[in-house]
Amino acid sequence: MRGASVHRCSGAAGVVLLLTIQLFAQSGGDRVMTAVRSAMAPALPFPATTADGTVPANNDTEALWMVRPLQAGDRTIEVIVNPLNEANQLKAERAMQQIERNIEAAQRRAAAQYDRAVSEAKRTGRSQEVDGVTLSDEGVAGARIDSESHVTIDVAIDQPAFKVEIAAATQPGASSQVSIPGAVAVLTTPSDTYRDDDNVERYAEAQTIVFLGRVTPPEVQKHADHLFGVSAATTAPSLVIRLRGNEVLIADLLRKTNWDSLLELLK
């Protein structure tokens, strides 16, 4: 009985120890995220969103952007276009007009295809498949307005490896627009359009990946047409920061972020 009792206590102690380690790691990660958010503050002088992330908490109509407040465990900073700003509303209205034109054109194509299919079925007795209207029929305009309406900042902290696949018109390469002293590498992919395997035009959002700390130089491999893999081995302390979305705001973030403070954090 004593042995069983000791075994149960030991197991409980192990669970408590594991939870303590996990909580310590999470709290450490939260501190790093707070440091990243602080380092980016000069480029993100925008109001926080409401809890549901739909509008600025202070109903600000002047700011172009708003930022979701960090929560415990978050490893992503989300910057979202402010829907209360008049200039943003005009951009969204113009984009919606283009999307509506694209959908109307797709509906006309689908109706014409249906009429041909019915005629052919009457002539041959064989039915044919008819393409419907899908989200892809919004065209590049829909993907572009979505991309230009946000910047997503993913932060990998002390990960054993970094791997990501990027669908893009061009292969990710070393940035020619920004230099971050002390960074292992800065890889960038501009926004662009390309045609997929079905010859459908796609929009590739702008992306930049910044490698800091104990990281091997990243490798880029072509996995398929317009699909590239980026990988690097990392050990603590390290940060890999991936920015995706609005190209202009990403460029501003790269210029104004206090990278020295993050490099100091990794010493």
C-alpha positions in Angstrom: 0.0 0.0 0.0 2.8 2.4 0.8 4.4 1.7 -2.5 1.2 2.5 -4.3 0.8 5.6 -2.3 4.3 6.8 -3.1 3.7 6.0 -6.8 0.5 8.1 -6.9 2.2 11.0 -5.2 5.2 10.8 -7.5 2.9 10.8 -10.5 1.0 13.8 -9.2 4.3 15.6 -8.5 5.3 14.9 -12.1 2.1 16.3 -13.5 2.6 19.4 -11.3 6.2 19.8 -12.4 5.1 19.5 -16.1 2.4 22.0 -15.7 4.8 24.4 -13.9 7.3 24.1 -16.8 4.5 24.7 -19.3 3.2 27.7 -17.5 6.7 29.1 -17.1 7.4 28.6 -20.8 4.1 30.3 -21.7 4.7 33.2 -19.3 8.1 33.6 -20.8 6.6 33.6 -24.3 4.1 36.1 -23.2 6.9 38.4 -22.0 8.6 38.0 -25.4 5.4 38.9 -27.2 5.0 42.0 -25.1 8.5 42.9 -26.0 7.8 42.4 -29.7 4.6 44.5 -29.5 6.5 47.2 -27.7 9.3 47.2 -30.3 6.7 47.6 -33.1 4.9 50.4 -31.3 6.5 53.2 -33.4 4.9 51.7 -36.5 1.6 50.8 -34.9 0.3 54.0 -33.2 -3.2 52.8 -33.7 -6.1 52.2 -31.3 -6.9 48.8 -29.9 -10.0 47.0 -31.1 -13.0 46.0 -29.2 -13.0 42.5 -27.7 -14.6 41.1 -30.9 -12.1 42.9 -33.1 -14.6 44.6 -35.3 -14.1 48.4 -34.5 -11.7 50.6 -32.5 -12.5 50.5 -28.8 -12.6 54.3 -28.7 -14.7 54.6 -32.0 -11.8 56.4 -33.6 -12.6 57.4 -37.2 -9.3 59.0 -38.1 -6.9 56.1 -37.6 -6.4 54.0 -40.7 -5.7 50.8 -38.7 -6.5 49.2 -35.4 -4.7 46.4 -33.4 -6.2 43.5 -31.6 -4.9 43.5 -27.9 -2.6 40.7 -27.0 -4.1 37.9 -24.9 -2.2 35.3 -22.8 -0.8 32.6 -25.0 -1.1 34.7 -28.2 1.8 34.3 -30.7 0.2 36.5 -33.4 -0.3 40.2 -33.5 -3.2 41.2 -35.8 -3.4 44.6 -37.4 -6.8 45.3 -39.1 -8.0 48.1 -41.3 -10.3 50.5 -39.4 -13.8 50.2 -40.9 -14.9 53.5 -39.4 -12.4 55.5 -41.4 -13.9 57.2 -44.5 -11.0 56.5 -46.8 -11.1 52.8 -45.9 -14.8 52.8 -46.6 -14.3 54.2 -50.1 -11.6 51.7 -50.9 -13.9 48.8 -49.7 -16.8 50.2 -51.8 -14.7 50.4 -55.0 -13.4 46.8 -54.4 -16.9 45.5 -53.8 -18.0 47.1 -57.1 -15.3 45.3 -58.9 -16.1 42.0 -57.1 -19.8 42.4 -58.1 -18.8 42.9 -61.8 -16.6 39.8 -61.6 -19.5 37.7 -60.1 -21.9 39.0 -62.7 -19.5 38.0 -65.5 -19.1 34.6 -63.9 -22.9 34.2 -63.7 -23.2 35.0 -67.4 -20.5 32.5 -68.3 -22.3 29.8 -66.2 -25.7 30.6 -67.8 -24.1 30.3 -71.3 -22.4 27.1 -70.3 -25.7 25.7 -69.0 -27.5 26.6 -72.2 -24.9 24.8 -74.3 -25.0 21.8 -72.0 -28.8 21.5 -72.3 -28.6 21.9 -76.1 -25.8 19.2 -76.3 -27.8 16.9 -74.0 -30.9 17.1 -76.3 -28.7 16.4 -79.3 -26.6 13.6 -78.0 -28.6 12.3 -75.0 -25.5 12.7 -72.7 -25.5 15.1 -69.7 -22.6 17.4 -69.0 -21.2 19.0 -65.9 -21.7 22.7 -65.6 -19.5 25.0 -63.5 -21.3 27.1 -60.9 -20.3 30.4 -59.4 -17.8 30.1 -56.5 -15.8 32.4 -54.3 -12.9 32.2 -56.8 -15.1 34.1 -59.2 -14.6 37.2 -57.1 -11.3 37.3 -58.9 -8.2 39.0 -57.8 -10.1 42.0 -56.5 -11.5 40.0 -53.6 -8.2 38.6 -52.6 -6.4 41.9 -53.0 -8.8 43.8 -50.7 -8.6 41.1 -48.1 -4.8 41.2 -48.2 -4.6 45.0 -48.1 -7.0 45.1 -45.1 -4.7 43.5 -42.6 -1.2 42.6 -41.5 -0.7 39.3 -39.6 2.5 39.1 -37.6 3.3 35.5 -36.5 6.1 35.1 -33.9 7.9 31.8 -33.5 9.8 31.8 -30.2 12.7 29.4 -29.5 11.2 26.8 -31.9 13.4 23.7 -32.7 12.8 24.4 -36.4 11.0 26.8 -38.7 9.1 25.6 -41.8 6.5 27.3 -43.9 5.1 27.0 -47.4 4.4 30.2 -49.4 2.2 30.4 -52.5 3.7 33.3 -54.5 4.4 34.5 -58.0 8.1 34.8 -57.3 10.5 32.8 -55.1 11.2 34.4 -51.7 14.5 36.1 -51.6 16.7 38.4 -49.6 15.1 41.8 -49.1 16.6 44.6 -51.2 14.4 47.2 -49.5 15.4 46.9 -45.8 18.5 45.9 -43.9 18.3 44.9 -40.3 21.8 44.9 -38.7 22.2 41.7 -36.5 19.4 39.8 -38.3 20.4 36.4 -39.7 18.3 37.0 -42.8 15.3 39.0 -44.1 13.3 37.1 -46.8 10.6 38.9 -48.7 7.9 38.1 -51.3 6.1 41.0 -53.0 2.4 41.0 -53.6 1.7 39.8 -57.2 -0.7 37.8 -59.3 -0.1 34.4 -60.9 -2.0 31.6 -62.6 -2.5 28.3 -60.8 -2.5 24.8 -62.3 -6.1 25.4 -63.5 -5.1 28.6 -65.2 -7.1 30.6 -62.6 -5.6 34.0 -61.7 -4.6 34.2 -58.0 -3.3 37.0 -55.8 -0.3 36.4 -53.6 -0.1 38.7 -50.6 3.2 40.4 -49.6 5.3 38.6 -47.0 8.4 39.2 -45.1 10.2 36.9 -42.7 12.8 38.2 -40.2 15.2 35.7 -38.6 16.8 36.7 -35.3 19.0 35.0 -32.8 20.4 31.5 -33.1 19.0 30.6 -36.5 20.8 28.9 -39.4 20.6 30.8 -42.7 17.1 29.9 -44.1 16.8 27.6 -47.1 14.3 28.2 -49.9 13.1 25.3 -52.0 10.6 25.2 -54.9 8.0 22.6 -54.1 5.8 23.2 -57.2 5.0 26.0 -59.6 4.3 29.1 -57.4 4.8 27.1 -54.2 8.0 27.5 -52.2 9.2 26.1 -48.9 11.2 28.1 -46.4 13.0 26.3 -43.6 15.7 27.0 -40.9 17.0 25.2 -37.9 16.7 27.3 -34.7 17.8 27.0 -31.1 17.1 29.2 -28.1 17.2 32.1 -28.0 15.7 32.8 -31.3 12.8 34.7 -32.9 11.3 34.3 -36.4 8.8 37.0 -37.2 6.6 36.5 -40.3 4.6 39.5 -41.6 1.8 39.0 -44.1 -0.7 41.3 -45.8 -0.6 45.0 -46.6 2.7 45.8 -48.4 2.9 49.4 -47.4 2.3 48.8 -43.7 4.8 45.9 -43.7 7.4 48.2 -45.1 6.7 50.7 -42.4 6.9 48.0 -39.7 10.3 46.9 -41.0 11.6 50.5 -41.0 10.3 51.6 -37.6 10.5 48.5 -35.4 13.1 48.8 -32.7 15.1 45.7 -33.8 17.9 46.5 -31.5 15.7 45.9 -28.5 14.7 42.5 -29.8 18.3 41.5 -30.5 19.2 42.6 -27.0 16.5 40.4 -25.7 18.1 37.4 -27.4 21.5 37.8 -25.8 
